[in-house]
């Protein structure tokens, strides 16, 4: 489910407080819950840059309606 959420997300948000990307996908067992994958973009490790997964969890859908999150897709 996590790989699908990142490759084909239902929505993508930016967390305006800490400039992280939030990939959102639906979950099959509850219509009021979503799978939320938080990614820190452009982390430098050595000479390369990576997008690092910070956290993964299932949360209430209405938590994404706060002003902290701006929908970009």
N, C-alpha and C positions, 0 to 999 in steps of 0.2 A: 504493500500500500504506500509506503514512503517513497519508493522509486517512482511509482505512478503519479504521486502528488507533485513531485518535482518535474518530471518529464511532461506531464499533461495536467497541470493544475486547473481547477475550476475557476479560481481567482488568484490574483497576486496582489499583495498589499506592500506598502512600505511603512515601517514603524518610524514615525516622524521624531520620536524622542531619541532614538539611538541609531537611525539609518541602517536598519536591517530589513531584509526582504522576508516576507511571510508568504509561503506557498500554502494554499488551502485546497483541500479535496473533501468530498463527501465521504461518509462512512456508511456501510450497509446496514448496521444494526440500529441506527437511530437517525431520524430525520432532523432532530434538533442539535445534533453534534457534528463537528467537522474535525478532520485531521489537519493539524497546524504544524508546518515545518518551518523553523526559523533559521535563516541563513545569513551569515556575516560575509558580505562580498569582499573580494580583493584582499585577502589576507596574505601578506608576504611571508613566505617560508623559503629561506635561502635567497635564490635569485628568481624564484617563480612566484606567481600569484595564484591563489586558490579561493574558491568559495567554500567556506567552512560551515557545516551544520552545527548550530548552537543548541537547539532543543527540538524535540518532537513530542507531540501530545495530542490528545483528543479533548476538545474544549466545546463549550456551548457556542452555537452559531452567533448569538446576539452579542458576544464579546467583541466581535470584529466590527461592530457598529459604533465604536467609541471614536472621538476625534483624534485619538492617537494614531489610528490607522488610516492611510489614504489608499484607496483602491486604484491600482494602475493597470490592471487587466481583469 
